[in-house]
Amino acid sequence: MSRIDWLKDKIRFFWTTARRAEAIYAQLARMQREQTFEKELAQDKRVLAPYGFTAYSMADQDGILQEIFKRIGTTNRQIIEFGCGDGLENNTVYLVMTGWKAFWMDGGDAQTASARSRHADKIASGQLQVKQTFITRENINDLLKSSGLGPEIDLLVIDLDGNDYYIWETINVVNPRVVVVEYNATFRPPAKVVQVYKADHVWDSTNYFGTSLAALTELADRKGYALVGCNYTGIDAFFVRKDLLGDHFAGPFTAERHYRPPQYDAYVRGFSFHQRQVGPYRVLD
């Protein structure tokens, strides 16, 4: 056997072993989720996480959003999401693929170029807009006005890994029925912690980012929204406008009730964690 053939065999062996290990991990993680969800559904069938699934979302957000709109219905099926990434993995690709109209924004040149390429047919038809821009609280309302969507839309997704709190606080030109915001699960309720605003902030892949769930829930209440759940991995919080709540969701609508700790690998997207880091935060009263 040549040296090259020997090396190929070794690479094939380690690749196969890694894939088998991932499959075993996925099965164990699925069993753990099912046990957790069985208990939660026994207590209140209106909880959201057990309905989650992943099609194009990072984890289970696709299924949770589908369940929310199953309960409250849709109006115009319009979406605004930022940052949208490369158009292959975010919270609204699945909805766009099933006919929803969307306005995506992201600060990355490569990401938005990729999204435009992948969804060229939807852009050509007017179903999708993709805008490359760096989003700040100083420009967000003008950017939203430029979309031509709204003022009422079905869904707003905020995923900026930093200034999410300030951007949502500033928005006043659209009236979403559902809002999804990333939260920092490092800080458990009742901690109300918000990263200090920095217009040019770029996430460094550590656990220094964004906002605690309790701080977001307080902001949501001021803006007329209620926290109806978080996804299983402890990444995203889901808020529904109060006039749409009815008896569709499990209360109380508090951070203490719906908080989920960080379990970023629970859907096997490559083993990952957020390295510990500190930085300037505001602690809210």
C-alpha positions as a LaTeX table, in Angstrom:
\begin{tabular}{lrrr}
\hline
Residue & $x$ (\AA) & $y$ (\AA) & $z$ (\AA) \\
\hline
Met1 & 0.00 & 0.00 & 0.00 \\
Ser2 & 1.35 & 3.41 & $-0.94$ \\
Arg3 & 1.75 & 6.17 & 1.59 \\
Ile4 & $-1.10$ & 8.09 & $-0.05$ \\
Asp5 & $-3.47$ & 5.09 & 0.07 \\
Trp6 & $-2.57$ & 4.50 & 3.71 \\
Leu7 & $-3.34$ & 8.14 & 4.51 \\
Lys8 & $-6.67$ & 7.94 & 2.68 \\
Asp9 & $-7.64$ & 4.87 & 4.70 \\
Lys10 & $-6.80$ & 6.64 & 7.96 \\
Ile11 & $-8.80$ & 9.72 & 6.99 \\
Arg12 & $-11.75$ & 7.51 & 6.00 \\
Phe13 & $-11.53$ & 5.65 & 9.31 \\
Phe14 & $-11.51$ & 8.79 & 11.45 \\
Trp15 & $-14.29$ & 10.37 & 9.37 \\
Thr16 & $-16.49$ & 7.31 & 9.76 \\
Thr17 & $-15.76$ & 7.11 & 13.49 \\
Ala18 & $-16.62$ & 10.78 & 13.96 \\
Arg19 & $-19.90$ & 10.40 & 12.07 \\
Arg20 & $-20.87$ & 7.39 & 14.16 \\
Ala21 & $-20.06$ & 9.26 & 17.35 \\
Glu22 & $-22.19$ & 12.18 & 16.17 \\
Ala23 & $-25.08$ & 9.82 & 15.40 \\
Ile24 & $-24.86$ & 8.31 & 18.89 \\
Tyr25 & $-24.74$ & 11.77 & 20.45 \\
Ala26 & $-27.75$ & 12.87 & 18.40 \\
Gln27 & $-29.76$ & 9.86 & 19.54 \\
Leu28 & $-28.89$ & 10.44 & 23.21 \\
Ala29 & $-29.73$ & 14.14 & 22.90 \\
Arg30 & $-33.05$ & 13.30 & 21.25 \\
Met31 & $-33.92$ & 10.88 & 24.06 \\
Gln32 & $-33.13$ & 13.53 & 26.66 \\
Arg33 & $-35.30$ & 16.11 & 24.87 \\
Glu34 & $-38.20$ & 13.67 & 24.60 \\
Gln35 & $-38.07$ & 12.92 & 28.33 \\
Thr36 & $-38.00$ & 16.63 & 29.14 \\
Phe37 & $-40.87$ & 17.42 & 26.79 \\
Glu38 & $-43.03$ & 14.58 & 28.08 \\
Lys39 & $-42.88$ & 16.07 & 31.57 \\
Glu40 & $-43.54$ & 19.61 & 30.33 \\
Leu41 & $-46.54$ & 18.60 & 28.23 \\
Ala42 & $-48.01$ & 16.69 & 31.17 \\
Gln43 & $-47.99$ & 19.94 & 33.15 \\
Asp44 & $-49.29$ & 22.26 & 30.41 \\
Lys45 & $-49.89$ & 21.39 & 26.75 \\
Arg46 & $-49.57$ & 25.05 & 25.78 \\
Val47 & $-45.77$ & 25.05 & 26.19 \\
Leu48 & $-43.87$ & 25.63 & 22.95 \\
Ala49 & $-40.50$ & 23.86 & 23.02 \\
Pro50 & $-41.88$ & 20.33 & 22.49 \\
Tyr51 & $-43.22$ & 21.43 & 19.10 \\
Gly52 & $-39.81$ & 22.53 & 17.85 \\
Phe53 & $-38.01$ & 21.08 & 14.86 \\
Thr54 & $-35.14$ & 22.12 & 12.66 \\
Ala55 & $-35.35$ & 22.45 & 8.88 \\
Tyr56 & $-33.21$ & 25.52 & 8.19 \\
Ser57 & $-32.97$ & 27.06 & 11.67 \\
Met58 & $-29.92$ & 26.60 & 13.88 \\
Ala59 & $-31.92$ & 24.45 & 16.28 \\
Asp60 & $-35.66$ & 24.03 & 16.89 \\
Gln61 & $-36.87$ & 27.52 & 15.98 \\
Asp62 & $-38.62$ & 26.42 & 12.75 \\
Gly63 & $-41.06$ & 24.24 & 14.63 \\
Ile64 & $-41.70$ & 26.73 & 17.42 \\
Leu65 & $-42.56$ & 29.48 & 14.95 \\
Gln66 & $-44.85$ & 27.14 & 13.04 \\
Glu67 & $-46.66$ & 26.29 & 16.28 \\
Ile68 & $-47.03$ & 29.94 & 17.32 \\
Phe69 & $-48.66$ & 30.90 & 14.02 \\
Lys70 & $-50.82$ & 27.78 & 14.13 \\
Arg71 & $-52.25$ & 29.14 & 17.37 \\
Ile72 & $-52.63$ & 32.83 & 16.51 \\
Gly73 & $-52.99$ & 32.66 & 12.73 \\
Thr74 & $-51.27$ & 34.88 & 10.17 \\
Thr75 & $-52.18$ & 38.11 & 8.41 \\
Asn76 & $-49.87$ & 39.17 & 5.57 \\
Arg77 & $-47.08$ & 36.60 & 6.18 \\
Gln78 & $-44.45$ & 39.33 & 6.11 \\
Ile79 & $-41.06$ & 38.91 & 7.81 \\
Ile80 & $-38.18$ & 41.16 & 8.75 \\
Glu81 & $-35.02$ & 39.43 & 9.99 \\
Phe82 & $-31.56$ & 40.73 & 10.88 \\
Gly83 & $-28.90$ & 39.43 & 10.73 \\
Cys84 & $-29.90$ & 36.80 & 8.27 \\
Gly85 & $-26.50$ & 35.23 & 7.63 \\
Asp86 & $-25.85$ & 33.43 & 4.37 \\
Gly87 & $-29.47$ & 32.58 & 3.62 \\
Leu88 & $-29.02$ & 28.91 & 4.39 \\
Glu89 & $-29.44$ & 28.87 & 8.18 \\
Asn90 & $-31.60$ & 31.37 & 10.02 \\
Asn91 & $-35.03$ & 31.56 & 11.65 \\
Thr92 & $-36.97$ & 32.43 & 8.51 \\
Val93 & $-35.48$ & 30.50 & 5.57 \\
Tyr94 & $-38.12$ & 27.82 & 6.14 \\
Leu95 & $-40.92$ & 30.38 & 6.03 \\
Val96 & $-39.50$ & 32.01 & 2.89 \\
Met97 & $-39.27$ & 28.58 & 1.27 \\
Thr98 & $-42.97$ & 28.08 & 2.03 \\
Gly99 & $-44.12$ & 31.36 & 0.51 \\
Trp100 & $-43.66$ & 34.11 & 3.10 \\
Lys101 & $-42.43$ & 37.53 & 2.01 \\
Ala102 & $-39.25$ & 38.72 & 3.71 \\
Phe103 & $-36.80$ & 41.57 & 4.14 \\
Trp104 & $-33.41$ & 40.31 & 5.32 \\
Met105 & $-30.49$ & 42.42 & 6.52 \\
Asp106 & $-26.95$ & 41.50 & 7.51 \\
Gly107 & $-23.68$ & 43.37 & 7.93 \\
Gly108 & $-21.51$ & 40.83 & 6.14 \\
Asp109 & $-20.67$ & 41.23 & 2.46 \\
Ala110 & $-20.00$ & 37.54 & 1.93 \\
Gln111 & $-23.12$ & 36.48 & 3.83 \\
Thr112 & $-25.51$ & 38.71 & 1.90 \\
Ala113 & $-23.86$ & 37.81 & $-1.42$ \\
Ser114 & $-24.41$ & 34.16 & $-0.61$ \\
Ala115 & $-28.03$ & 34.78 & 0.40 \\
Arg116 & $-28.69$ & 36.66 & $-2.85$ \\
Ser117 & $-27.17$ & 33.86 & $-4.90$ \\
Arg118 & $-29.08$ & 31.10 & $-3.13$ \\
His119 & $-32.42$ & 32.89 & $-3.33$ \\
Ala120 & $-32.06$ & 34.64 & $-6.68$ \\
Asp121 & $-35.44$ & 33.38 & $-7.88$ \\
Lys122 & $-37.26$ & 34.80 & $-4.85$ \\
Ile123 & $-35.46$ & 38.11 & $-5.15$ \\
Ala124 & $-36.37$ & 38.32 & $-8.83$ \\
Ser125 & $-40.04$ & 37.68 & $-8.04$ \\
Gly126 & $-40.12$ & 40.33 & $-5.31$ \\
Gln127 & $-40.79$ & 37.81 & $-2.53$ \\
Leu128 & $-37.44$ & 38.49 & $-0.85$ \\
Gln129 & $-35.18$ & 41.50 & $-0.34$ \\
Val130 & $-31.62$ & 41.09 & 0.94 \\
Lys131 & $-29.79$ & 44.20 & 2.12 \\
Gln132 & $-26.16$ & 44.42 & 3.19 \\
Thr133 & $-25.88$ & 47.03 & 5.94 \\
Phe134 & $-24.52$ & 47.51 & 9.44 \\
Ile135 & $-27.53$ & 47.98 & 11.70 \\
Thr136 & $-27.50$ & 50.56 & 14.50 \\
Arg137 & $-30.17$ & 52.20 & 16.59 \\
Glu138 & $-29.43$ & 55.38 & 14.66 \\
Asn139 & $-30.43$ & 53.89 & 11.28 \\
Ile140 & $-32.81$ & 51.04 & 12.09 \\
Asn141 & $-36.11$ & 52.84 & 11.52 \\
Asp142 & $-34.99$ & 54.28 & 8.18 \\
Leu143 & $-33.87$ & 50.81 & 7.11 \\
Leu144 & $-37.22$ & 49.32 & 8.04 \\
Lys145 & $-39.09$ & 52.04 & 6.18 \\
Ser146 & $-37.06$ & 51.21 & 3.07 \\
Ser147 & $-38.40$ & 47.65 & 3.09 \\
Gly148 & $-41.88$ & 48.73 & 2.04 \\
Leu149 & $-43.33$ & 46.16 & 4.45 \\
Gly150 & $-45.81$ & 46.78 & 7.20 \\
Pro151 & $-46.58$ & 48.74 & 9.26 \\
Glu152 & $-48.05$ & 45.51 & 10.68 \\
Ile153 & $-46.00$ & 42.42 & 9.95 \\
Asp154 & $-46.33$ & 38.88 & 11.21 \\
Leu155 & $-42.75$ & 38.34 & 12.35 \\
Leu156 & $-39.66$ & 40.29 & 13.40 \\
Val157 & $-36.42$ & 38.40 & 14.15 \\
Ile158 & $-33.51$ & 40.22 & 15.84 \\
Asp159 & $-30.20$ & 38.35 & 15.91 \\
Leu160 & $-27.30$ & 40.78 & 16.16 \\
Asp161 & $-25.19$ & 39.14 & 18.89 \\
Gly162 & $-24.89$ & 42.38 & 20.77 \\
Asn163 & $-27.10$ & 45.43 & 20.38 \\
Asp164 & $-30.37$ & 43.48 & 20.10 \\
Tyr165 & $-31.97$ & 45.18 & 23.14 \\
Tyr166 & $-31.29$ & 48.69 & 21.90 \\
Ile167 & $-32.46$ & 47.97 & 18.37 \\
Trp168 & $-35.79$ & 46.56 & 19.52 \\
Glu169 & $-36.18$ & 49.41 & 22.00 \\
Thr170 & $-35.72$ & 51.91 & 19.15 \\
Ile171 & $-38.01$ & 50.33 & 16.54 \\
Asn172 & $-41.27$ & 52.26 & 16.11 \\
Val173 & $-42.14$ & 52.04 & 12.41 \\
Val174 & $-43.35$ & 48.43 & 12.26 \\
Asn175 & $-45.80$ & 46.59 & 14.49 \\
Pro176 & $-44.88$ & 42.90 & 14.55 \\
Arg177 & $-47.32$ & 40.31 & 15.85 \\
Val178 & $-44.44$ & 38.04 & 16.91 \\
Val179 & $-40.88$ & 39.01 & 17.85 \\
Val180 & $-37.92$ & 36.64 & 18.25 \\
Val181 & $-34.83$ & 37.96 & 20.01 \\
Glu182 & $-31.62$ & 36.17 & 20.92 \\
Tyr183 & $-30.87$ & 36.25 & 24.66 \\
Asn184 & $-27.73$ & 35.57 & 26.69 \\
Ala185 & $-28.52$ & 32.51 & 28.80 \\
Thr186 & $-25.36$ & 33.06 & 30.86 \\
Phe187 & $-27.44$ & 35.42 & 33.01 \\
Arg188 & $-30.36$ & 33.67 & 34.66 \\
Pro189 & $-33.48$ & 35.37 & 36.00 \\
Pro190 & $-33.89$ & 37.65 & 37.83 \\
Ala191 & $-30.66$ & 39.26 & 36.52 \\
Lys192 & $-31.44$ & 42.21 & 34.22 \\
Val193 & $-28.22$ & 42.73 & 32.33 \\
Val194 & $-27.70$ & 44.52 & 29.00 \\
Gln195 & $-24.47$ & 44.85 & 27.06 \\
Val196 & $-23.39$ & 48.49 & 26.87 \\
Tyr197 & $-24.37$ & 49.94 & 23.49 \\
Lys198 & $-21.61$ & 50.20 & 20.94 \\
Ala199 & $-22.66$ & 51.11 & 17.42 \\
Asp200 & $-19.85$ & 49.17 & 15.73 \\
His201 & $-19.97$ & 46.11 & 17.99 \\
Val202 & $-18.98$ & 42.79 & 16.41 \\
Trp203 & $-19.43$ & 39.56 & 18.39 \\
Asp204 & $-16.17$ & 37.76 & 19.24 \\
Ser205 & $-17.80$ & 34.31 & 19.67 \\
Thr206 & $-17.55$ & 34.45 & 23.47 \\
Asn207 & $-20.32$ & 34.66 & 26.07 \\
Tyr208 & $-19.98$ & 38.43 & 26.17 \\
Phe209 & $-22.97$ & 39.49 & 24.11 \\
Gly210 & $-26.49$ & 40.79 & 24.19 \\
Thr211 & $-29.06$ & 40.76 & 26.92 \\
Ser212 & $-30.39$ & 38.62 & 29.72 \\
Leu213 & $-33.86$ & 37.15 & 29.34 \\
Ala214 & $-35.24$ & 39.12 & 32.29 \\
Ala215 & $-34.13$ & 42.42 & 30.73 \\
Leu216 & $-35.69$ & 41.49 & 27.38 \\
Thr217 & $-38.93$ & 40.44 & 29.06 \\
Glu218 & $-39.17$ & 43.78 & 30.84 \\
Leu219 & $-38.58$ & 45.64 & 27.56 \\
Ala220 & $-41.17$ & 43.45 & 25.83 \\
Asp221 & $-43.76$ & 44.29 & 28.48 \\
Arg222 & $-43.19$ & 48.01 & 27.91 \\
Lys223 & $-43.63$ & 47.52 & 24.18 \\
Gly224 & $-46.83$ & 45.50 & 24.55 \\
Tyr225 & $-45.48$ & 41.94 & 24.22 \\
Ala226 & $-45.40$ & 38.86 & 26.43 \\
Leu227 & $-42.75$ & 36.16 & 26.66 \\
Val228 & $-44.42$ & 32.90 & 25.58 \\
Gly229 & $-41.37$ & 30.62 & 25.53 \\
Cys230 & $-37.72$ & 30.01 & 24.72 \\
Asn231 & $-36.24$ & 27.39 & 22.46 \\
Tyr232 & $-34.72$ & 24.25 & 23.94 \\
Thr233 & $-31.10$ & 25.26 & 23.39 \\
Gly234 & $-31.41$ & 28.54 & 25.28 \\
Ile235 & $-30.72$ & 30.81 & 22.32 \\
Asp236 & $-33.95$ & 32.56 & 21.31 \\
Ala237 & $-36.86$ & 34.10 & 23.21 \\
Phe238 & $-40.32$ & 34.27 & 21.59 \\
Phe239 & $-42.66$ & 37.18 & 22.26 \\
Val240 & $-46.28$ & 37.56 & 21.15 \\
Arg241 & $-48.21$ & 40.83 & 21.09 \\
Lys242 & $-50.49$ & 40.93 & 24.11 \\
Asp243 & $-53.68$ & 41.45 & 22.13 \\
Leu244 & $-53.09$ & 38.06 & 20.47 \\
Leu245 & $-52.34$ & 35.96 & 23.57 \\
Gly246 & $-55.82$ & 34.64 & 24.27 \\
Asp247 & $-55.47$ & 31.34 & 26.09 \\
His248 & $-52.96$ & 29.99 & 23.55 \\
Phe249 & $-49.79$ & 29.98 & 25.65 \\
Ala250 & $-48.48$ & 28.76 & 28.98 \\
Gly251 & $-48.19$ & 31.41 & 31.66 \\
Pro252 & $-47.08$ & 33.16 & 33.65 \\
Phe253 & $-45.25$ & 35.11 & 30.94 \\
Thr254 & $-42.14$ & 35.71 & 32.98 \\
Ala255 & $-38.44$ & 35.09 & 32.52 \\
Glu256 & $-38.48$ & 32.83 & 35.56 \\
Arg257 & $-41.17$ & 30.65 & 33.97 \\
His258 & $-39.70$ & 30.33 & 30.48 \\
Tyr259 & $-35.93$ & 30.63 & 30.89 \\
Arg260 & $-33.86$ & 27.79 & 29.43 \\
Pro261 & $-30.14$ & 27.37 & 30.12 \\
Pro262 & $-27.54$ & 27.25 & 27.34 \\
Gln263 & $-27.50$ & 23.84 & 25.62 \\
Tyr264 & $-25.99$ & 24.94 & 22.34 \\
Asp265 & $-25.07$ & 21.43 & 21.18 \\
Ala266 & $-28.46$ & 19.86 & 21.81 \\
Tyr267 & $-29.20$ & 19.67 & 18.07 \\
Val268 & $-25.68$ & 18.59 & 17.00 \\
Arg269 & $-24.51$ & 21.48 & 14.89 \\
Gly270 & $-20.87$ & 20.68 & 15.55 \\
Phe271 & $-19.69$ & 20.68 & 19.13 \\
Ser272 & $-19.43$ & 24.25 & 20.29 \\
Phe273 & $-19.43$ & 26.47 & 23.34 \\
His274 & $-19.01$ & 30.13 & 24.10 \\
Gln275 & $-15.66$ & 30.80 & 25.71 \\
Arg276 & $-15.95$ & 32.85 & 28.89 \\
Gln277 & $-15.38$ & 36.57 & 28.53 \\
Val278 & $-16.33$ & 39.74 & 30.36 \\
Gly279 & $-17.12$ & 43.23 & 29.17 \\
Pro280 & $-19.14$ & 46.34 & 30.05 \\
Tyr281 & $-22.79$ & 45.68 & 30.93 \\
Arg282 & $-25.62$ & 47.83 & 32.22 \\
Val283 & $-27.49$ & 46.38 & 35.19 \\
Leu284 & $-31.11$ & 47.50 & 35.04 \\
Asp285 & $-33.12$ & 48.32 & 38.17 \\
\hline
\end{tabular}
